[in-house]
Amino acid sequence: MGNLAIQPDFYHAFIRHWHDAEYLYADSRLANADQLYAYSAECGLKCLMERFGMQVDPTSGRPPKKDRIHADQIWDRYESYRVGSVATGYELPATNPFGNWSVNNRYAPDSHFIETDVDVHRSGTEIVKRLINKAILEGRLSI
């Protein structure tokens, strides 16, 4: 693999995490489904943010440091790219469904994950999914 930077493909990462989360959710494997819903939402919003002006460093393949955040913070960060851009009609609800999520939950025991919390995160990811689909249908995002 070497030291070559891998250029991110936020859209395909979004889809991959979404599909895997859905499989795990259907199998009642809530801990990993929950993490993947959050990763999916993060990637989906970064996909839109890139479309709305976020620059990814071509040599490192990384977004700006201020955008290297997870689902618990990306919901609010997304607004800084959407506001004043061509993103009218791509608003998120004011309440962040991932406000109680943490990347550190990957270390939590299975008993930490309850279905109602996972359902909130799943619904948040579905909101992002609708925005992605809208951008594709309107020709603002090509995949």
N, C-alpha and C positions, 0 to 999 in steps of 0.2 A: 504494500500500500504506500509506503514511502511518506514523505512530508508534504505531498501535494494537498492543497486545500480542496475540500469537497464543497462545491457550490450547493447551497441549500435549495431544496425543492419543497417549499412549504406546503404547496397544494397536495402533492403526493404523500408527504408525511401526514398531513391532515387526514386524508382518505385512509391510509394504512392504519393509523391509530384508531380512527372511528370504527372501521370494520372489525378490528381485533377487539375493541372494547365491547362492541355489540355481541360478538361471539362469547366473550367471557361473561357478560351480563346475562345472556340467555342461559348460561351454564351455572348461574348463581355464584360466580367467582368475582365477588364484588370488589375485593381489594385491588386487584390488577385492572379490572374494568374501570374503577374510579380513577386510577392514575392515567390510564389511556384516554379517558374522556377529557381529562385536563390537558394532556399533551396534544390531543387532537384540537381542542379549542385554541390552545396557544399557537399551534402551527397554522390553523385557519385564519386567525386574526393577523398573524405575521404575513401570511399570503396577501391579505387585503392591504395591510400596512405597506407592504412593498409596492403594491399597485398604486397606492395613494402617496408614495414618495419616500418610504424608508429605503435607504441605500445600504446594500450589502457590500462589504469590502471584497473586491475581486481577488485579492491575494490571499486573504485568510478565510473567505467564505462566511464571515460572521457579520451580523448586523451591528450597528453602533452599540457601544456598551450600555447606554441607557435603555436599549431595547432587548437586551439579553436577560429577560425576565420570564417568569412562568405565569401560569393561568391565574394565579391569585392577584397578580399585578397588571397583566397585559390588558385586561378588560378596560381599565382606566387609561392606560397608555395609548390604546387604540384611538381614543377620542382626539388626541393631539394630532393625529394624521388625518382623521376624518373631517374635523372642523376646518372650514375654509378651503376645502379641496373640492374635487369633483365628486365627492362621496355623499352628496345629498341623497337621502333615502337609505343610507346604510347605518343608521343609528342603532346602538345597543340600548337595552333597558338600563336605567340608572343603577339599579341594584346589581352588583356583581355576584353571580351565582357561585363563583369560586372563592368568595371572600373567606370561607372557612376551610379552604383546601390548602395543603402545603406539600411541596415536593418531598419534604421529610416524611410524609405519610408512607413512603415506600418502605420504611423500616417498621411500620406499625403492625401489630398482630391483626389477624383476620377479624377478631372480635371488635376492633375499632371501627369497622365499616358497617354502617346500617343502610338498608335499602333506601330509606327516605332521603338521606344525604346524597347517596349515589344518584338517585333520581333527579335531584336538583342539578347536579353536575352534568348529567346526561341531557337534561333540558337546556342547560346553558350551551352545550355543544350543538344541540339541534338548532339553536338560534344562529350560531355561527355558520352552520351548514346551510341554512336558508339564505344568509347573506352571500355565501360563496356561490350558491346556485343562481341567485339573482345576478351576481356579477358576471357569471358565465352566460346566462340568457341575454343579458344586456350588452354582451360583447366587451365588457370591461376587463375580463379575465379570460385569457386563452390557456387551455390546458394541453 
